[in-house]
Structure formats: C-alpha cells, structure tokens
Amino acid sequence: MNSNVRYENASQRKTYVGYIYDVGERAKKDSILSSLPKDWSGLHGDGHIHIHDLDAYGITYNCLTFDLLRRFPYDDFKGLSDHRAIIKLFTYYKELISKVGNEQSGGMAFANFDQDTATILIKIGVAENESNLELLSDSISDFIEWCNASHERMGQVSYYVTLNIGLAEGRLASFICKSVIWEFGSLPNTVFKPNIVFKVKDGVNYSPNDPNRYLLEMALECTSRKMIPTYLLCDCPADKGVDPHLLSVMGCRTRVVSDIYGHTGAIGRGNIDNISINLPRLAFETLSAPISERLSIFRQKWLDLAQIVADILLDRYYKTIEMEPSDYPTVCRYGLWMEDLDDLEDVFRHGTLSIGFIGLSEAFEIMSGKKIYSDRELMEESLDFISFMRDFTDSCTERYKLNFSLLATSGELISGRFCELDSKVYVHPVLEKGYYTNSFHIDVDSELTSLEKISLEGPYHRYCNGGSISYVELGEAPIGNTEGLMELLKCAVDSGTRYLGFNFPQDICNKCGESGVFDRCPNCKSKDILRIRRVSGYLEVLDYFVSGKKNEVANRRRN
C-alpha cells in the first residue's frame, strides 16, 4: 500500500478498501476545513485545537450506548428452537455493531450486557438448561473473538465496542457476567478486545458480603493476566446518586449522565461531537509575562479559545440535526437512541457537546518550571483550573440549552500531533520526549507509587463530566494478585476516581505463544514478539501506535 498514507490510530490495518477510504477521508477533511471560517480552521491547523472525527463534521454523531431493549425485535425469534435463538441473538449483536459502525464516527456500548442479554433470553423463552448454557458460553466466546478480530469498519479499523457488566441480578444474568469474564480470560492473550468494563457498586459487588462480590474477584483475576476488565466506580462523587444501571462507559472513557431535557443516564444517548484544546500551547504563550501573572493569562487565553470551540461545536451540532433520519437506518430501525429519530433535534439535544483538554501536566510545568506532582500548591492550582473549565462548560449548558461537558481527552493522535506542531515554534524540555500527557494524568515517568498516583488524580475526576480515566503502570502482569488490585481499587474509590485501569507490558511470542515481558522469547528464543499496550483506553499492538504514543510507552516507568 501507499507508504504516504499516515495512519491516525493503532486500530488501523492496511487494506485496499482502507487505502481508498483513507484517500477519500483526507479529501473530505480538507473540504470541511476549507468550508469553515478561517479563524476556526486555522486553530485546528496550527494545533491550538483538534476537531475530532473531522470527516464526520455535520454528518453524524460520535458515540452511542445502545437502548437495547426499547425496540428489540422479539417477533423475529418466535418459533425458533432455543439453540437457534441463542445463535440468532449474537448474530443480531454483530449486525448491530457492524451496521451502526457505518452510521456514526465513534464507539458503541452495551450499558448492561449481562442483565440485558438475560432479559432478552428469558423473554423469548430460552430455558436455563445445561445444553443452552453451554451454547451461551460458546456464543459469548465467539462474540468476543469476533470483536477482537474484525477490522472491517472503513475496510481497516476495528469496532470500538464496550461491554459494561457487573450488576447482574438473577441466575442467568450472573451466569452471563461470569461467562464474559471467564471466556475472555480463557482466550489467548492475543485476544484483547472488546473493552469490558466491570461496574463496581457497594451493596452489589464491592463489599465482602455483597451478592456479586465473587464476580468482582473473578474480574480482578482476569485483569491480573490481561488488563481487562477495567473498572467503572459507580460510587464516585459524580455518580453516587445515579442508578448504576444507567451508567455506561462508551469508547475509551466517554461519560453521558445528566441531561437538561430530563433523560438521565447513558442508555439511548451519546456524545454528538468533541473538540480538544492544546493546553501546553496556551502555556507557551504566557512565557513573556512574569511567572506570577502566567496562570491568570493562561486562564484568559483558555476562556477566549473555549468560546470559539463552543461556537464550532454548536455549528457542527446544528448542521448534524439537518440530516435526515434515513441517514441512520439501523439506529432508526431498532430504536437504539432513547427516542425514535423522527425529529433529529428532539433526540440529539439529549446528547453531549464536549470540550476536551490534553497536557495539563506539561502546561503547568511550562508556566512554573516544576513538575505538577512535586508541589502541593501547584496541584491545587491545576485542580482549580479544571474546576474553572467545568464552570465554563456548565455556563454553556445554561446559555445554549444543550448538554455541554468537560472531557479529559484520550489523545492517541493529538498527544504527538500537538507536541510536534509546538516543537516548530518553541524550544522547551517538555517537548523533547515527543508527546503530551493525556488529560490531567500525572507524567508516566513520575515513579510515584500506584497509591500515590491514584490519590493525586482522583479529585480531578469530579469535574470531568464528559469522561475521564486513571491508570496505574505496573512493571509486569500481577498474575493472581487480586488482593493487591483490590487494594488499588479501594484507593480509587476513596479518592473519587470514576474509572480505573491497570496497565502492564504484555509481550507474546508469535512462534510459541509464550507471554511475559521480554525481547527474546525465553521458551523458543524467537525475536518475533507481539507487544500489547494500552495508551488511550483500548489495548492495541505497539507496532501500530502513532509516534507520540510509541514515545510515551518508551518513557513509562512503573508506579
């Protein structure tokens, strides 16, 4: 394939169809940029901001948590044998994913995969006997493998699928939850998708005597080997008063909960569009001022830029609602949004418009000359700045009567893109490593302990109502150490963390399947090694990372 094609995320694979799509996508992005006011397109072009999924501007929304039950096609299952019904259900799931993947630009989520699947099977009359349960487990395994192997979207990209589990009620739902964890854990380490999120809730699975505590322990054991599941902490300050069944992680971190139009929770709702702001660029622009004045100038620069970003989000939103319901045939047919798409404005107004940010750590280091985690006062100033950004997005919600949110951006492409563009204008030590740190994360080479990192990052989550995550970096797979992972999870709950992931290097020999951390296989001595890492929410193969994320991985130190 043409070596001039530059891939923008680690999920892409080279194919003929993908190459043709890529050429058209870039032409479409150029066309969109040329149609926007020059001050808007200029900010994107020079790296002050990044308009995500630019090719979808005014055409479609970003991501969606399926309203799976509202209009499920139960009639299609009438008269089927139990075995045929189970197979058909998972075929239906695959078709939803593959078809909706052509109707939107971002991720797809099942808010309660275990409970909703059980509800459907019970309603269509599938018996809970040994034969059916065995087929159900096999179907779950097949579904996981399909999600992992499929790169058909746009002829080159895998589907961004997230299965939220953990709140299962009843024998069948609990069996499904257990099977998702067991089947994923039993598959080879080369199977690292879909994203599986375990919802942690006191009274359900968190405390030792909770009915689903065994499922949480099982999930942690799986995580200790494969980095999945990740953990949505439903008792965090922002979500504690919300029914946990209504919570969902979409994509790698997206959060949709509050709604000024009264439809609380993520089910049947999604993010419409998002734009990220390059915080280090704004920090560089303050350096001509005395150090005592820089933070004030930085805030004003962000505020001025954020207002432009809000205007762009609104422009994109209003162009999107001018589309026709027929442009989203699968979503319409199966009622996957919370209301039928008869009038797009009536439905998409329930979605979110997100202002994201990247490089908080570098920005404050540029302005102060100190590492953000090394100075308590500096940490407090940065937290106050996050609160300041959230106040602005809340004011936009009030002013424009739409659901604006603050997103702690997952910056796979822009972590390197922003840094590369800034390096053409500025010289500074933070630029030498070749990437910016995601959102509010503490530097990956801080060498803080896991407990320290979680405790320091926890308070930031409260303000990022568009989505956030914290990671800890472990030196190797903590196989079997569920007690240690539970201690870290408890620290995250206590510190206010919303969503938690555990990272460690996973190297797999392509010759014999040996896994661990190595450059040469200790078993067969091969150097043909597959390296799986997480940098932006999803696990992926290191060879496919963009340059900025490869630089970040090289710079990581264990917590």
C-alpha positions as CSV (number, residue, x, y, z in Angstrom):
1,M,0.0,0.0,0.0
2,N,1.0,3.6,-0.5
3,S,3.5,4.5,2.2
4,N,2.4,8.1,2.1
5,V,-0.8,7.2,3.9
6,R,-0.4,8.2,7.5
7,Y,-2.5,6.2,10.0
8,E,-4.1,8.0,12.9
9,N,-4.9,5.3,15.4
10,A,-3.5,1.9,16.4
11,S,-6.6,0.1,15.3
12,Q,-6.0,0.6,11.6
13,R,-4.7,-2.1,9.3
14,K,-3.7,-1.7,5.7
15,T,-6.2,-3.0,3.1
16,Y,-7.1,-1.9,-0.4
17,V,-10.6,-0.7,0.8
18,G,-9.0,1.0,3.7
19,Y,-6.5,2.8,1.5
20,I,-9.2,4.1,-0.8
21,Y,-11.3,5.2,2.2
22,D,-8.2,6.9,3.6
23,V,-7.7,8.9,0.5
24,G,-11.4,10.0,0.4
25,E,-11.4,10.7,4.2
26,R,-8.5,13.1,3.9
27,A,-10.1,14.9,0.9
28,K,-13.3,15.2,3.0
29,K,-11.4,16.6,5.9
30,D,-9.7,19.2,3.7
31,S,-13.1,20.1,2.2
32,I,-14.6,20.6,5.7
33,L,-11.7,22.7,6.8
34,S,-11.9,24.9,3.7
35,S,-15.6,25.4,4.3
36,L,-15.2,26.6,7.9
37,P,-14.3,30.2,8.9
38,K,-10.5,30.7,8.5
39,D,-10.0,31.5,12.2
40,W,-11.7,28.2,13.1
41,S,-9.8,26.1,10.6
42,G,-6.6,27.9,11.4
43,L,-6.8,26.9,15.1
44,H,-7.1,23.3,14.1
45,G,-4.4,23.5,11.5
46,D,-1.8,25.2,13.8
47,G,-2.5,22.9,16.7
48,H,-4.3,25.2,19.2
49,I,-7.3,22.7,19.0
50,H,-8.2,19.4,17.4
51,I,-11.6,18.9,15.9
52,H,-12.1,15.2,16.3
53,D,-13.6,13.0,13.6
54,L,-13.4,16.0,11.2
55,D,-14.6,13.9,8.3
56,A,-17.9,13.4,10.1
57,Y,-18.5,17.1,10.7
58,G,-22.2,17.9,10.3
59,I,-22.9,14.4,9.0
60,T,-23.2,12.2,12.0
61,Y,-22.8,12.0,15.8
62,N,-19.9,10.4,17.7
63,C,-20.8,7.6,20.0
64,L,-23.8,5.8,21.5
65,T,-24.8,3.5,24.3
66,F,-27.5,1.3,22.7
67,D,-31.0,1.3,24.1
68,L,-31.1,-2.4,23.5
69,L,-34.4,-3.3,25.0
70,R,-36.8,-0.5,23.9
71,R,-37.5,-1.9,20.5
72,F,-35.8,-5.3,20.5
73,P,-37.2,-7.4,17.6
74,Y,-38.7,-10.1,19.7
75,D,-41.0,-11.2,16.9
76,D,-38.0,-12.3,14.9
77,F,-37.4,-15.0,17.5
78,K,-40.8,-16.5,17.6
79,G,-40.9,-20.3,16.8
80,L,-37.1,-20.7,17.0
81,S,-35.5,-23.5,19.0
82,D,-33.5,-22.5,22.0
83,H,-30.2,-23.1,20.3
84,R,-31.3,-21.2,17.1
85,A,-32.5,-18.3,19.3
86,I,-29.2,-18.0,21.1
87,I,-27.2,-18.1,17.9
88,K,-29.5,-15.6,16.3
89,L,-29.2,-13.2,19.3
90,F,-25.4,-13.0,19.0
91,T,-25.7,-12.7,15.2
92,Y,-28.0,-9.7,15.9
93,Y,-25.4,-8.2,18.2
94,K,-22.7,-8.5,15.5
95,E,-25.0,-7.0,12.9
96,L,-25.9,-4.0,15.2
97,I,-22.2,-3.3,15.7
98,S,-21.2,-3.6,12.0
99,K,-24.1,-1.6,10.7
100,V,-24.1,1.2,13.3
101,G,-20.3,1.4,12.8
102,N,-21.2,2.8,9.4
103,E,-23.7,5.3,10.7
104,Q,-21.6,7.1,13.4
105,S,-18.0,8.0,13.9
106,G,-17.2,6.7,17.4
107,G,-17.7,3.9,19.9
108,M,-20.7,1.7,20.8
109,A,-21.6,0.5,24.2
110,F,-23.9,-2.0,25.9
111,A,-24.8,-0.5,29.3
112,N,-25.7,-3.8,31.0
113,F,-24.6,-6.5,28.6
114,D,-25.1,-9.3,31.2
115,Q,-28.5,-8.2,32.5
116,D,-30.0,-7.1,29.1
117,T,-28.9,-10.3,27.4
118,A,-30.5,-12.3,30.2
119,T,-33.7,-10.2,29.9
120,I,-33.9,-11.0,26.2
121,L,-33.3,-14.7,26.6
122,I,-35.9,-15.0,29.3
123,K,-38.5,-13.1,27.3
124,I,-38.0,-15.2,24.2
125,G,-38.4,-18.3,26.4
126,V,-34.9,-19.9,26.3
127,A,-34.7,-22.5,29.1
128,E,-31.8,-22.4,31.5
129,N,-30.6,-26.0,31.0
130,E,-27.1,-27.4,30.7
131,S,-27.1,-27.6,26.9
132,N,-28.4,-24.0,26.4
133,L,-25.9,-22.6,29.0
134,E,-23.0,-24.4,27.3
135,L,-24.1,-22.9,23.9
136,L,-24.5,-19.5,25.5
137,S,-20.9,-19.6,26.9
138,D,-19.6,-20.7,23.5
139,S,-21.6,-17.9,21.8
140,I,-20.1,-15.3,24.2
141,S,-16.6,-16.6,23.4
142,D,-17.3,-16.4,19.7
143,F,-18.6,-12.9,20.0
144,I,-15.5,-11.8,21.9
145,E,-13.3,-13.3,19.3
146,W,-15.3,-11.6,16.5
147,C,-14.9,-8.2,18.2
148,N,-11.2,-8.7,18.6
149,A,-10.6,-9.9,15.0
150,S,-12.9,-7.6,13.0
151,H,-11.2,-4.8,11.2
152,E,-13.9,-4.3,8.6
153,R,-15.0,-0.8,9.6
154,M,-14.0,1.5,6.8
155,G,-12.1,-1.5,5.4
156,Q,-9.4,-1.1,8.0
157,V,-10.5,-0.3,11.6
158,S,-11.8,-2.5,14.4
159,Y,-15.2,-1.7,16.0
160,Y,-14.9,0.3,19.2
161,V,-17.2,-1.9,21.4
162,T,-17.6,-1.7,25.2
163,L,-19.4,-4.3,27.2
164,N,-20.4,-2.9,30.7
165,I,-21.1,-5.7,33.2
166,G,-21.2,-6.5,36.9
167,L,-24.7,-5.5,38.2
168,A,-26.2,-8.8,37.2
169,E,-29.4,-9.9,39.0
170,G,-30.7,-13.4,38.8
171,R,-29.1,-16.7,37.9
172,L,-29.0,-16.2,34.2
173,A,-27.6,-12.7,34.2
174,S,-25.0,-13.8,36.8
175,F,-24.1,-16.7,34.5
176,I,-23.6,-14.4,31.6
177,C,-21.5,-12.0,33.6
178,K,-19.3,-14.9,34.8
179,S,-19.1,-16.2,31.2
180,V,-18.0,-12.9,29.7
181,I,-15.1,-12.8,32.3
182,W,-14.3,-16.5,32.0
183,E,-14.4,-16.7,28.2
184,F,-12.4,-13.6,27.7
185,G,-9.8,-14.7,30.3
186,S,-9.6,-18.2,28.7
187,L,-8.9,-16.9,25.2
188,P,-5.2,-16.4,24.2
189,N,-3.5,-13.1,25.2
190,T,-3.7,-12.1,21.6
191,V,-7.4,-11.5,22.2
192,F,-7.6,-8.1,23.9
193,K,-10.9,-6.7,22.7
194,P,-13.7,-5.7,23.2
195,N,-13.3,-3.3,26.1
196,I,-15.0,-4.9,29.1
197,V,-16.0,-2.6,31.9
198,F,-16.9,-4.0,35.3
199,K,-19.3,-1.7,37.3
200,V,-18.3,-1.6,40.9
201,K,-21.1,-0.7,43.3
202,D,-21.3,-1.1,47.1
203,G,-24.2,-3.3,48.0
204,V,-23.9,-5.2,44.8
205,N,-20.3,-6.4,44.4
206,Y,-17.9,-4.1,46.3
207,S,-18.2,-5.2,50.0
208,P,-17.1,-8.7,51.1
209,N,-20.7,-9.8,51.7
210,D,-22.3,-8.4,48.5
211,P,-24.0,-10.9,46.3
212,N,-21.8,-10.3,43.3
213,R,-18.5,-10.0,45.2
214,Y,-17.3,-13.2,43.6
215,L,-17.8,-11.7,40.2
216,L,-15.6,-8.7,41.1
217,E,-12.9,-11.0,42.4
218,M,-13.2,-13.1,39.2
219,A,-12.9,-9.9,37.1
220,L,-9.8,-8.8,39.0
221,E,-8.2,-12.2,38.5
222,C,-8.8,-11.8,34.8
223,T,-7.4,-8.3,34.8
224,S,-4.2,-9.5,36.5
225,R,-3.5,-11.5,33.4
226,K,-5.0,-9.5,30.5
227,M,-5.5,-5.8,31.7
228,I,-9.3,-6.3,31.1
229,P,-11.8,-5.7,32.6
230,T,-11.4,-2.0,33.6
231,Y,-13.5,-0.6,36.4
232,L,-16.3,1.9,36.5
233,L,-16.6,3.0,40.1
234,C,-20.3,3.8,40.5
235,D,-19.9,5.3,44.0
236,C,-17.6,8.1,42.8
237,P,-18.8,11.6,43.8
238,A,-20.2,12.5,40.4
239,D,-22.2,9.2,40.0
240,K,-23.1,8.2,43.6
241,G,-26.7,9.4,43.3
242,V,-27.3,7.9,39.9
243,D,-28.8,4.4,39.3
244,P,-25.7,2.4,38.3
245,H,-27.7,0.6,35.7
246,L,-28.0,3.9,33.8
247,L,-24.2,4.4,33.8
248,S,-22.0,3.3,30.9
249,V,-18.5,3.8,29.6
250,M,-18.6,4.5,25.8
251,G,-15.5,4.1,23.8
252,C,-12.4,4.5,26.0
253,R,-13.9,6.8,28.7
254,T,-16.9,8.8,27.4
255,R,-19.4,9.7,30.1
256,V,-23.0,10.8,29.4
257,V,-25.2,11.1,32.5
258,S,-27.0,14.4,33.3
259,D,-29.5,15.8,30.8
260,I,-31.2,19.2,30.9
261,Y,-34.1,17.6,29.0
262,G,-34.7,15.0,31.7
263,H,-33.3,11.7,30.4
264,T,-30.7,10.9,33.0
265,G,-28.1,8.3,32.2
266,A,-26.3,6.9,29.2
267,I,-28.8,4.4,27.8
268,G,-30.0,5.6,24.4
269,R,-27.8,8.6,24.5
270,G,-24.3,9.6,23.2
271,N,-21.8,12.2,22.5
272,I,-22.6,14.3,19.5
273,D,-19.2,15.9,19.0
274,N,-16.0,16.9,20.8
275,I,-13.0,19.2,20.4
276,S,-9.8,19.2,22.4
277,I,-7.7,22.2,23.4
278,N,-3.9,22.1,23.5
279,L,-3.1,23.4,27.0
280,P,0.7,23.4,26.6
281,R,0.4,25.8,23.6
282,L,-1.5,28.3,25.7
283,A,1.1,27.9,28.5
284,F,3.9,28.7,26.0
285,E,2.1,31.8,25.0
286,T,2.3,33.1,28.7
287,L,6.1,32.9,29.0
288,S,6.8,36.5,28.1
289,A,4.9,37.5,31.3
290,P,6.3,37.4,34.9
291,I,5.8,34.0,36.5
292,S,3.3,35.4,39.0
293,E,1.0,36.6,36.1
294,R,1.1,33.5,33.9
295,L,-1.7,31.5,35.4
296,S,-4.1,34.4,35.1
297,I,-3.1,35.0,31.5
298,F,-3.4,31.2,30.8
299,R,-6.9,31.2,32.1
300,Q,-8.0,34.1,29.9
301,K,-6.4,32.5,26.9
302,W,-8.2,29.3,27.5
303,L,-11.5,31.1,28.1
304,D,-11.2,33.0,24.8
305,L,-10.3,29.8,22.9
306,A,-13.0,27.8,24.7
307,Q,-15.7,30.2,23.5
308,I,-14.6,29.7,19.9
309,V,-14.6,25.9,20.5
310,A,-18.1,26.2,21.8
311,D,-19.1,28.0,18.6
312,I,-17.6,25.3,16.5
313,L,-19.4,22.6,18.5
314,L,-22.7,24.4,18.0
315,D,-22.1,24.8,14.3
316,R,-21.4,21.1,14.0
317,Y,-24.5,20.2,16.1
318,Y,-26.9,22.4,14.1
319,K,-25.5,21.0,10.8
320,T,-25.9,17.4,12.1
321,I,-29.6,17.9,13.0
322,E,-30.3,19.0,9.5
323,M,-29.6,15.4,8.3
324,E,-32.4,13.0,7.7
325,P,-33.5,10.1,10.0
326,S,-32.9,7.9,6.9
327,D,-29.2,8.6,7.2
328,Y,-29.2,6.4,10.3
329,P,-31.2,3.4,9.1
330,T,-30.0,0.8,11.7
331,V,-30.4,3.2,14.6
332,C,-33.9,4.1,13.4
333,R,-35.0,0.5,12.7
334,Y,-34.0,-0.8,16.2
335,G,-34.6,2.3,18.2
336,L,-31.1,2.5,19.6
337,W,-31.4,6.1,20.7
338,M,-33.8,6.8,23.6
339,E,-36.5,8.1,21.3
340,D,-37.3,7.4,17.6
341,L,-35.3,9.7,15.3
342,D,-38.4,11.3,13.7
343,D,-37.0,14.7,14.5
344,L,-33.3,14.7,15.0
345,E,-33.2,17.8,17.0
346,D,-35.7,16.4,19.6
347,V,-33.4,13.4,20.0
348,F,-29.8,14.7,19.5
349,R,-30.4,17.5,22.0
350,H,-30.2,14.7,24.7
351,G,-26.6,14.1,23.6
352,T,-23.5,15.9,24.7
353,L,-21.1,18.5,23.2
354,S,-17.7,18.1,24.8
355,I,-14.8,20.4,25.3
356,G,-11.7,18.3,25.9
357,F,-8.1,19.0,27.0
358,I,-4.7,17.5,26.9
359,G,-1.4,18.2,28.5
360,L,-2.4,19.7,31.9
361,S,0.9,18.4,33.4
362,E,3.1,19.9,30.7
363,A,1.2,23.2,30.7
364,F,1.8,23.8,34.4
365,E,5.4,22.7,34.1
366,I,5.9,25.2,31.3
367,M,4.4,28.0,33.4
368,S,6.0,27.2,36.7
369,G,9.2,25.2,35.9
370,K,8.1,22.5,38.3
371,K,6.6,19.0,37.9
372,I,2.9,19.2,38.8
373,Y,3.0,16.3,41.2
374,S,6.1,17.7,43.1
375,D,4.3,20.7,44.6
376,R,1.1,20.5,46.5
377,E,0.2,24.2,45.8
378,L,0.8,23.6,42.1
379,M,-1.5,20.6,42.2
380,E,-4.2,22.7,43.9
381,E,-3.8,25.4,41.3
382,S,-4.2,22.8,38.5
383,L,-7.3,21.4,40.2
384,D,-8.8,24.8,40.5
385,F,-8.1,25.3,36.8
386,I,-10.0,22.1,36.0
387,S,-12.9,23.5,38.1
388,F,-12.7,26.7,36.1
389,M,-13.0,24.9,32.8
390,R,-16.0,22.9,34.1
391,D,-17.7,26.2,35.2
392,F,-17.4,27.4,31.6
393,T,-18.9,24.2,30.1
394,D,-21.7,24.5,32.7
395,S,-22.3,28.1,31.6
396,C,-22.6,26.9,28.0
397,T,-25.2,24.4,29.0
398,E,-27.2,27.2,30.6
399,R,-26.7,29.7,27.8
400,Y,-27.3,27.4,24.8
401,K,-29.7,24.9,26.3
402,L,-27.6,22.0,25.3
403,N,-25.6,19.4,27.3
404,F,-22.1,20.7,27.2
405,S,-19.5,18.7,29.1
406,L,-15.8,18.8,30.0
407,L,-13.8,15.8,28.6
408,A,-10.5,14.5,29.9
409,T,-9.3,13.7,26.4
410,S,-7.8,10.4,25.4
411,G,-5.2,11.8,23.0
412,E,-3.9,9.0,20.8
413,L,-3.2,11.1,17.7
414,I,-3.0,14.6,19.3
415,S,-0.6,13.6,22.0
416,G,2.1,13.5,19.3
417,R,0.5,16.0,16.8
418,F,0.2,18.8,19.3
419,C,3.8,18.3,20.6
420,E,5.1,18.1,17.0
421,L,3.5,21.3,16.0
422,D,4.6,23.1,19.1
423,S,8.2,22.0,18.5
424,K,8.2,24.0,15.3
425,V,7.6,27.2,17.3
426,Y,9.1,26.6,20.8
427,V,12.1,25.0,22.5
428,H,11.5,23.5,25.9
429,P,12.3,20.3,27.8
430,V,8.7,19.1,27.8
431,L,8.9,18.9,24.0
432,E,11.9,16.6,23.9
433,K,10.0,13.5,24.9
434,G,7.8,13.8,21.8
435,Y,4.3,13.6,23.3
436,Y,1.9,15.3,25.7
437,T,0.4,13.6,28.7
438,N,-3.3,12.7,28.3
439,S,-5.8,14.9,30.0
440,F,-5.0,15.5,33.7
441,H,-2.8,12.5,34.1
442,I,0.5,12.7,36.0
443,D,3.6,12.1,34.0
444,V,4.1,8.4,33.1
445,D,7.7,8.6,34.3
446,S,6.9,10.2,37.7
447,E,7.8,6.9,39.5
448,L,5.1,7.7,42.1
449,T,3.7,4.6,43.8
450,S,0.4,3.3,42.5
451,L,-1.4,4.5,45.6
452,E,0.1,8.0,45.3
453,K,-0.8,8.3,41.7
454,I,-4.4,7.3,42.2
455,S,-4.8,9.5,45.2
456,L,-3.4,12.6,43.4
457,E,-5.5,12.1,40.2
458,G,-8.8,11.1,42.0
459,P,-10.0,14.7,42.7
460,Y,-9.8,15.7,39.0
461,H,-12.5,13.2,38.0
462,R,-15.3,15.1,39.7
463,Y,-15.1,17.9,37.3
464,C,-14.7,15.9,34.0
465,N,-18.4,15.1,33.4
466,G,-17.7,14.2,29.7
467,G,-15.5,11.3,30.7
468,S,-12.2,10.5,32.5
469,I,-10.0,7.6,33.4
470,S,-6.9,7.0,35.6
471,Y,-4.3,4.3,35.1
472,V,-1.6,2.8,37.2
473,E,1.5,1.4,35.5
474,L,2.7,-2.0,36.8
475,G,6.0,-3.5,35.8
476,E,4.6,-6.9,34.9
477,A,1.4,-8.8,35.0
478,P,0.3,-9.1,38.7
479,I,-1.0,-12.7,38.0
480,G,-3.1,-13.9,40.8
481,N,-2.6,-10.9,43.0
482,T,-6.2,-10.0,43.2
483,E,-5.7,-8.7,46.8
484,G,-3.2,-6.1,45.6
485,L,-5.5,-5.0,42.8
486,M,-8.4,-4.8,45.2
487,E,-6.3,-2.5,47.4
488,L,-5.7,-0.2,44.5
489,L,-9.3,-0.3,43.5
490,K,-10.3,0.7,47.1
491,C,-7.9,3.6,47.0
492,A,-9.5,4.7,43.7
493,V,-13.0,4.5,45.3
494,D,-11.8,6.5,48.3
495,S,-10.0,9.2,46.2
496,G,-13.0,9.9,44.0
497,T,-11.8,8.2,40.8
498,R,-14.5,7.5,38.3
499,Y,-12.9,4.9,36.0
500,L,-9.8,2.9,36.6
501,G,-7.5,0.7,34.5
502,F,-4.4,-1.3,35.3
503,N,-1.6,-1.3,32.7
504,F,1.4,-3.6,32.3
505,P,3.5,-4.7,29.4
506,Q,2.2,-7.8,27.6
507,D,4.7,-9.4,25.2
508,I,3.6,-12.5,23.3
509,C,5.8,-14.8,21.2
510,N,4.3,-15.2,17.8
511,K,6.1,-18.6,17.4
512,C,5.1,-20.5,20.6
513,G,2.6,-18.2,22.4
514,E,4.8,-17.6,25.5
515,S,3.8,-14.4,27.2
516,G,5.5,-12.1,29.7
517,V,8.0,-9.2,29.3
518,F,10.9,-9.9,27.0
519,D,12.8,-9.0,23.9
520,R,13.6,-12.7,23.1
521,C,11.2,-15.5,23.9
522,P,12.5,-17.4,27.0
523,N,10.9,-20.5,25.7
524,C,11.8,-20.8,22.0
525,K,14.3,-17.9,21.7
526,S,12.4,-16.2,18.9
527,K,12.5,-12.5,18.5
528,D,9.2,-12.4,16.7
529,I,7.3,-10.7,19.5
530,L,3.8,-9.1,19.6
531,R,3.7,-6.3,22.1
532,I,0.3,-5.3,23.5
533,R,0.0,-2.0,25.4
534,R,-2.7,0.5,26.5
535,V,-2.3,4.2,26.0
536,S,-5.6,5.6,25.1
537,G,-8.3,3.5,26.5
538,Y,-8.1,0.4,24.3
539,L,-5.5,-2.3,24.2
540,E,-3.6,-2.4,20.9
541,V,-0.5,-3.7,19.3
542,L,2.5,-1.4,19.9
543,D,3.8,-1.6,16.3
544,Y,0.6,0.2,15.1
545,F,0.8,3.1,17.6
546,V,1.3,6.6,16.3
547,S,4.7,8.1,17.0
548,G,3.7,10.1,20.1
549,K,2.2,7.1,21.8
550,K,5.3,5.0,21.0
551,N,7.4,7.7,22.7
552,E,5.1,7.6,25.7
553,V,5.4,3.8,26.1
554,A,9.2,4.1,25.9
555,N,9.1,6.7,28.6
556,R,6.9,4.8,31.1
557,R,8.1,3.8,34.5
558,R,6.2,1.5,36.9
559,N,4.2,3.1,39.7
